[in-house]
Amino acid sequence: MLLLLTSLHGGGAERVAVHLLNGLDPGRIDARMGLLRKAGPYVDLVHDQSRLLVAPDGETHFNYDGPNSDQYAPGKLIGSAVRAPLAFRQMITETRPDVVMSFLKGTNLLAWLSLMALGRRRPRWIAREGNNVLAVVNEEAPNEFIRKASLSLTSRAYNRADAVLANATDMAETLIADLSLDRSKMRMINNPIDLGTITAAKDQPVPGAPKRPYIITAGRLEYQKAHEVLLRAFAQSGLWRTHALVILGKGSRLNELHRMAAQLGIGEHVRFIGFVANPYAWIARADLFVLPSRWEGFPTVAAEALACGAPLLLTDCKFGPRDVIEPGVSGELVPVDDVDALARGMAGLIAAPERRAALREAGFARVQRFAIGAMVEQYAALFEEFAPASAR
């Protein structure tokens, strides 16, 4: 079994891949991971580093972790379309896996190109999608021609896969429609949550935490995550009088968001923390966890926040929030891009400690369904489904 990713930067998809590499029983499934770059905060979480395969000169040829639209720069586009499939093909040829699973649209396209030249010798291929493909294509394409070409190419690639794996129920249905997929190829497994690690980490000290109550969010500082909507809602709600707003994550919009916070008059009450090795201790101490995303795949960080005991306020985006919570029971939903609704939701929950306590209790019960052991078993069964009979 070979898992393909560009690097271990990022969020949910990379975390799932590491959970699988660490959690799969090697006596049952011999898993390896192929990376274009050995980079990112999750590299050190891989228990057996000998299971990592890394492309030669990856830092030279594949060193980009910015917004999706940056990948259309000519040099990067050529590097991806030519060098990356060759690198993946070499890994596949060397390891001769029975099954390959690639993660997210960009890597799925590269995997498709790398497998194409292998003909009948190619392993079975599972294209795992963990994001809103249509929204990603719309955001990353610089013009309508490229948008249509990208969507057409994505549809063609995914239809060549032996299976397409989504991580949220509504995503699976939408992928079938948006990419004209054969329904029989579609599978769905929610992201696994490492409840044991979170339980052990959430009570650890938090150096540099605000000295007053705070609201928290976590995610890449990119357009998808809608931090500017959260800043406006925080300012409008008046909660800055009693609470700080803590933002965990890195990204290309950091300076822009700093300026916006200052212009809104809340700059001194907003803390941009960046990436932290233990976000769980931060989240566990928050009065409220807010995720204002415009789109998601399966918002893993929201499920992790449930495990931390935080009450949740999420946007009702596509996809995944309704898989993570039962609206009104284990969390609350507000419309996407609605500053007024987000401000009201935040203010209402902060003003109702008993309501937040009820959400915490229901949320902690809810998150048990995403326990890592059960999810890894689902992945193992999926890999065995597509492995040749002789390899089972």
C-alpha positions as CSV (number, residue, x, y, z in Angstrom):
1,M,0.0,0.0,0.0
2,L,1.4,3.4,-1.0
3,L,0.1,6.7,0.2
4,L,1.0,9.7,-2.1
5,L,1.1,13.4,-0.9
6,T,3.2,16.4,-1.9
7,S,4.4,17.1,1.6
8,L,3.2,16.9,5.2
9,H,2.3,20.6,5.3
10,G,-1.4,21.4,5.6
11,G,-4.2,20.0,7.7
12,G,-6.7,17.2,7.6
13,A,-5.5,15.2,4.7
14,E,-1.9,15.1,5.8
15,R,-3.0,14.2,9.4
16,V,-5.2,11.4,8.1
17,A,-2.3,10.0,6.1
18,V,0.0,10.0,9.1
19,H,-2.7,8.3,11.3
20,L,-3.0,5.6,8.7
21,L,0.8,5.1,8.3
22,N,1.1,4.8,12.1
23,G,-2.1,2.9,12.8
24,L,-2.3,0.2,10.1
25,D,-1.1,-3.2,11.3
26,P,2.0,-3.9,9.2
27,G,1.3,-7.6,9.5
28,R,-2.0,-7.0,7.7
29,I,-1.2,-4.1,5.4
30,D,2.4,-3.0,4.6
31,A,2.0,0.7,4.1
32,R,4.5,3.3,2.8
33,M,4.2,7.0,2.1
34,G,5.6,8.8,-0.9
35,L,6.3,12.6,-0.6
36,L,7.6,15.1,-3.1
37,R,9.1,16.9,-0.2
38,K,10.0,15.7,3.3
39,A,8.6,18.8,4.8
40,G,5.9,20.0,7.2
41,P,5.0,19.8,10.8
42,Y,3.6,16.3,10.6
43,V,6.9,14.6,9.4
44,D,8.1,14.1,13.0
45,L,4.8,12.4,13.9
46,V,5.6,9.5,11.6
47,H,6.7,6.7,13.9
48,D,8.8,4.7,11.4
49,Q,10.7,7.2,9.2
50,S,12.0,4.3,7.1
51,R,8.4,4.1,5.6
52,L,8.8,7.5,4.0
53,L,9.9,7.8,0.3
54,V,11.0,11.2,-0.8
55,A,11.6,12.6,-4.3
56,P,15.2,13.5,-5.1
57,D,15.8,17.3,-5.1
58,G,12.3,17.8,-3.8
59,E,13.2,21.1,-2.0
60,T,14.4,22.4,-5.4
61,H,11.6,21.4,-7.6
62,F,8.5,21.2,-5.4
63,N,9.0,23.9,-2.8
64,Y,5.7,25.7,-2.8
65,D,3.1,25.8,0.0
66,G,1.2,29.0,-0.9
67,P,-2.4,29.6,-2.1
68,N,-3.7,27.3,-4.8
69,S,-3.7,30.0,-7.4
70,D,0.1,30.2,-7.1
71,Q,0.4,26.8,-8.7
72,Y,-0.5,28.3,-12.1
73,A,2.7,30.2,-12.3
74,P,4.4,28.8,-15.4
75,G,7.5,27.4,-13.7
76,K,5.6,25.7,-11.0
77,L,3.0,24.3,-13.4
78,I,5.7,22.8,-15.6
79,G,7.5,21.4,-12.6
80,S,4.3,19.8,-11.3
81,A,3.2,18.4,-14.7
82,V,6.6,16.9,-15.7
83,R,8.8,16.2,-12.7
84,A,6.2,15.2,-10.1
85,P,4.6,12.3,-12.0
86,L,8.1,11.0,-12.8
87,A,8.9,11.1,-9.1
88,F,5.7,9.3,-8.1
89,R,6.2,6.8,-10.9
90,Q,9.7,6.0,-9.6
91,M,8.3,5.4,-6.1
92,I,5.6,3.1,-7.5
93,T,8.1,1.2,-9.6
94,E,10.4,0.7,-6.6
95,T,7.8,-0.4,-4.1
96,R,5.4,-2.2,-6.4
97,P,2.3,-1.6,-4.3
98,D,-1.0,-3.5,-4.8
99,V,-2.9,-0.3,-4.1
100,V,-2.1,3.4,-4.3
101,M,-4.1,6.1,-2.6
102,S,-3.4,9.8,-3.4
103,F,-4.7,12.7,-1.4
104,L,-6.5,15.9,-2.7
105,K,-7.0,17.2,-6.2
106,G,-3.5,18.4,-7.1
107,T,-1.9,15.1,-6.0
108,N,-4.7,13.1,-7.5
109,L,-3.9,14.6,-10.9
110,L,-0.2,13.9,-10.5
111,A,-1.0,10.3,-9.5
112,W,-3.2,9.9,-12.5
113,L,-0.3,11.1,-14.8
114,S,2.2,8.9,-13.0
115,L,0.0,5.8,-13.3
116,M,-1.0,6.4,-16.9
117,A,2.3,5.2,-18.4
118,L,2.3,1.9,-16.4
119,G,-0.5,0.5,-18.5
120,R,-1.7,-2.9,-17.3
121,R,1.1,-3.0,-14.7
122,R,-0.4,-0.2,-12.7
123,P,-1.7,-0.9,-9.2
124,R,-5.3,-0.2,-8.2
125,W,-5.8,3.5,-7.5
126,I,-8.0,5.2,-4.9
127,A,-8.3,9.0,-5.4
128,R,-9.1,10.4,-2.0
129,E,-10.8,13.8,-2.0
130,G,-10.9,15.9,1.2
131,N,-12.1,19.3,-0.1
132,N,-14.8,21.0,-2.1
133,V,-13.5,20.4,-5.6
134,L,-15.7,22.9,-7.3
135,A,-14.8,25.7,-4.8
136,V,-11.1,24.9,-5.1
137,V,-11.2,25.0,-8.9
138,N,-13.1,28.3,-8.8
139,E,-10.6,29.8,-6.3
140,E,-7.4,28.7,-7.9
141,A,-8.1,29.3,-11.6
142,P,-7.0,32.8,-12.9
143,N,-9.6,32.8,-15.7
144,E,-12.7,31.0,-17.0
145,F,-10.8,29.1,-19.6
146,I,-8.5,27.5,-17.1
147,R,-11.4,26.9,-14.7
148,K,-13.2,24.9,-17.3
149,A,-10.1,23.1,-18.3
150,S,-9.2,22.3,-14.7
151,L,-12.6,20.9,-13.9
152,S,-12.6,18.8,-17.1
153,L,-9.2,17.4,-16.4
154,T,-10.2,16.6,-12.8
155,S,-13.3,14.8,-14.0
156,R,-11.3,12.8,-16.5
157,A,-8.7,11.8,-13.9
158,Y,-11.2,10.8,-11.1
159,N,-13.2,8.7,-13.6
160,R,-10.0,6.7,-14.2
161,A,-9.6,5.8,-10.5
162,D,-10.7,2.5,-9.3
163,A,-12.5,4.2,-6.4
164,V,-13.0,7.8,-5.3
165,L,-13.0,8.3,-1.5
166,A,-14.8,11.3,0.1
167,N,-14.6,12.2,3.8
168,A,-18.1,13.7,4.2
169,T,-21.5,12.4,3.2
170,D,-22.6,15.5,1.3
171,M,-19.3,15.7,-0.5
172,A,-19.7,12.2,-1.9
173,E,-23.0,13.1,-3.4
174,T,-21.7,16.3,-4.9
175,L,-18.6,14.7,-6.4
176,I,-20.8,12.3,-8.3
177,A,-22.8,15.2,-9.8
178,D,-19.9,17.7,-10.4
179,L,-17.5,15.2,-11.9
180,S,-19.9,12.8,-13.6
181,L,-18.7,9.9,-11.5
182,D,-20.0,6.4,-11.6
183,R,-21.8,6.0,-8.2
184,S,-20.4,2.5,-7.8
185,K,-16.9,3.9,-7.5
186,M,-17.8,6.3,-4.6
187,R,-16.8,5.5,-1.0
188,M,-17.0,7.6,2.1
189,I,-15.0,7.5,5.3
190,N,-15.0,10.4,7.8
191,N,-11.6,11.6,9.0
192,P,-10.2,9.8,12.1
193,I,-9.7,11.6,15.3
194,D,-6.9,10.6,17.7
195,L,-8.8,10.8,20.9
196,G,-6.0,9.4,23.1
197,T,-3.5,12.0,21.9
198,I,-5.9,14.8,22.3
199,T,-6.9,13.7,25.9
200,A,-3.2,13.5,26.8
201,A,-2.4,16.9,25.3
202,K,-5.3,19.1,26.1
203,D,-4.4,19.7,29.8
204,Q,-0.8,20.7,29.1
205,P,0.3,24.2,29.9
206,V,-0.3,27.0,27.3
207,P,2.6,29.5,27.3
208,G,1.6,32.9,26.2
209,A,-2.2,32.4,26.5
210,P,-4.3,35.6,27.0
211,K,-4.8,36.6,30.6
212,R,-8.6,36.9,30.0
213,P,-11.2,34.5,28.4
214,Y,-10.9,33.9,24.7
215,I,-12.6,32.7,21.6
216,I,-10.5,30.5,19.3
217,T,-10.3,29.4,15.7
218,A,-7.7,27.3,13.8
219,G,-6.9,27.0,10.1
220,R,-4.7,28.2,7.3
221,L,-4.8,31.9,6.8
222,E,-6.3,31.7,3.3
223,Y,-9.5,32.8,1.6
224,Q,-11.3,29.5,2.2
225,K,-11.2,29.9,6.0
226,A,-12.9,33.4,5.9
227,H,-11.0,34.9,8.8
228,E,-12.0,38.4,7.7
229,V,-15.6,37.4,8.3
230,L,-14.7,36.3,11.8
231,L,-12.8,39.5,12.5
232,R,-15.8,41.7,11.4
233,A,-18.2,39.5,13.5
234,F,-15.9,39.8,16.6
235,A,-15.8,43.5,16.2
236,Q,-19.5,43.8,15.6
237,S,-20.4,41.5,18.6
238,G,-18.6,43.7,21.1
239,L,-17.1,40.6,22.6
240,W,-13.7,42.2,22.4
241,R,-14.7,44.1,25.6
242,T,-14.5,40.8,27.6
243,H,-12.7,38.3,25.4
244,A,-9.6,38.0,23.2
245,L,-9.8,36.3,19.8
246,V,-7.1,33.7,19.3
247,I,-6.2,32.6,15.7
248,L,-4.1,29.5,15.2
249,G,-2.5,28.9,11.8
250,K,-0.2,30.2,9.2
251,G,-0.8,31.5,5.7
252,S,-0.5,34.1,3.0
253,R,-3.1,36.5,4.4
254,L,-1.4,37.1,7.7
255,N,-0.4,40.8,7.1
256,E,-3.8,41.6,5.5
257,L,-5.6,40.2,8.5
258,H,-3.4,42.1,10.9
259,R,-4.2,45.3,9.0
260,M,-8.0,44.5,9.1
261,A,-8.0,43.9,12.8
262,A,-6.3,47.3,13.4
263,Q,-8.7,49.1,11.1
264,L,-11.6,47.5,12.9
265,G,-10.2,48.8,16.2
266,I,-9.7,45.3,17.7
267,G,-6.1,44.8,16.9
268,E,-5.0,44.7,20.5
269,H,-7.6,42.0,21.3
270,V,-6.7,39.6,18.4
271,R,-3.8,37.2,18.8
272,F,-2.3,35.6,15.7
273,I,-0.4,32.6,17.2
274,G,0.7,30.8,14.1
275,F,1.3,27.1,14.0
276,V,1.5,25.4,17.4
277,A,2.5,21.8,18.1
278,N,-0.2,21.4,20.6
279,P,-3.4,23.3,19.5
280,Y,-5.5,21.1,21.8
281,A,-4.4,22.8,25.0
282,W,-5.3,26.1,23.5
283,I,-8.7,24.9,22.3
284,A,-9.6,23.2,25.5
285,R,-9.2,26.5,27.5
286,A,-11.4,28.5,25.1
287,D,-14.9,29.6,25.9
288,L,-15.9,29.0,22.3
289,F,-14.5,27.4,19.1
290,V,-15.5,29.1,15.9
291,L,-14.9,27.9,12.3
292,P,-16.2,30.5,9.7
293,S,-15.1,28.5,6.6
294,R,-16.5,29.2,3.2
295,W,-16.0,25.5,2.3
296,E,-14.4,22.4,3.8
297,G,-14.0,18.8,3.1
298,F,-14.4,17.3,6.5
299,P,-13.4,19.9,9.1
300,T,-11.1,17.7,11.2
301,V,-10.2,20.6,13.5
302,A,-13.8,21.0,14.5
303,A,-14.1,17.4,15.4
304,E,-10.9,17.7,17.4
305,A,-12.4,20.7,19.2
306,L,-15.3,18.5,20.3
307,A,-12.7,16.1,21.7
308,C,-11.1,19.0,23.6
309,G,-14.5,19.8,25.2
310,A,-15.0,23.1,23.4
311,P,-18.5,24.3,22.4
312,L,-18.7,24.7,18.6
313,L,-20.1,27.4,16.3
314,L,-19.6,26.5,12.6
315,T,-20.7,27.9,9.3
316,D,-23.0,25.6,7.4
317,C,-20.6,25.2,4.5
318,K,-20.1,22.4,2.0
319,F,-18.9,20.0,3.2
320,G,-18.7,18.2,6.6
321,P,-20.1,20.4,9.4
322,R,-23.3,18.3,9.5
323,D,-21.2,15.1,9.8
324,V,-19.2,16.6,12.7
325,I,-22.1,17.9,14.7
326,E,-25.8,17.4,15.1
327,P,-27.0,21.0,14.7
328,G,-28.6,22.5,17.8
329,V,-27.4,19.5,19.9
330,S,-23.6,19.1,19.7
331,G,-22.9,22.5,18.0
332,E,-24.5,25.4,16.3
333,L,-24.5,26.4,12.6
334,V,-24.8,29.8,10.9
335,P,-24.8,30.7,7.2
336,V,-21.6,31.1,5.2
337,D,-20.3,34.7,4.8
338,D,-22.9,36.2,7.1
339,V,-21.2,38.6,9.5
340,D,-24.4,39.5,11.3
341,A,-25.4,35.8,12.0
342,L,-21.9,35.0,13.1
343,A,-21.8,37.9,15.5
344,R,-25.2,37.0,16.9
345,G,-24.2,33.4,17.3
346,M,-21.0,34.2,19.1
347,A,-22.6,36.8,21.4
348,G,-25.5,34.5,22.2
349,L,-23.3,31.5,23.1
350,I,-20.9,33.6,25.2
351,A,-23.9,35.0,27.1
352,A,-25.3,31.5,27.8
353,P,-22.8,29.4,29.8
354,E,-25.3,26.7,30.5
355,R,-26.0,26.3,26.8
356,R,-22.2,26.1,26.1
357,A,-21.9,23.4,28.8
358,A,-24.7,21.4,27.2
359,L,-22.9,21.6,23.8
360,R,-19.7,20.5,25.4
361,E,-21.3,17.4,26.9
362,A,-23.2,16.4,23.7
363,G,-20.1,17.2,21.5
364,F,-17.8,15.0,23.5
365,A,-20.3,12.1,23.2
366,R,-20.6,12.8,19.4
367,V,-16.9,12.7,18.7
368,Q,-16.5,9.2,19.9
369,R,-17.8,8.0,16.5
370,F,-14.7,9.4,14.8
371,A,-12.3,7.4,17.0
372,I,-9.1,6.6,15.1
373,G,-9.2,2.8,15.7
374,A,-12.6,2.5,13.9
375,M,-11.6,4.8,11.0
376,V,-8.3,3.0,10.5
377,E,-10.2,-0.3,10.3
378,Q,-12.5,1.1,7.6
379,Y,-9.5,2.2,5.6
380,A,-7.9,-1.3,6.0
381,A,-11.1,-2.9,4.7
382,L,-11.1,-0.5,1.8
383,F,-7.5,-1.3,0.9
384,E,-8.2,-5.0,1.1
385,E,-11.3,-4.6,-1.1
386,F,-9.1,-3.3,-3.9
387,A,-6.0,-5.5,-3.4
388,P,-5.6,-8.4,-5.8
389,A,-6.9,-11.7,-4.3
390,S,-3.3,-13.0,-4.2
391,A,-2.2,-10.1,-1.9
392,R,-5.0,-10.4,0.7
